[in-house]
């Protein structure tokens, strides 16, 4: 039997995994892209 508690626990596991994989991505490239986007918006 699959309970709400089991589903919630699995959801939390997946969320932690997603947060861990997001933390391992290179943040400098993401912030550089954001800075370029902001600069492009200011020019336009």
Secondary structure, 3 states (H helix, E strand, C coil): CCCHHHHHHHHHHHHHHHHHHHHHCCHHHHHHHHHHHHHHHHHC
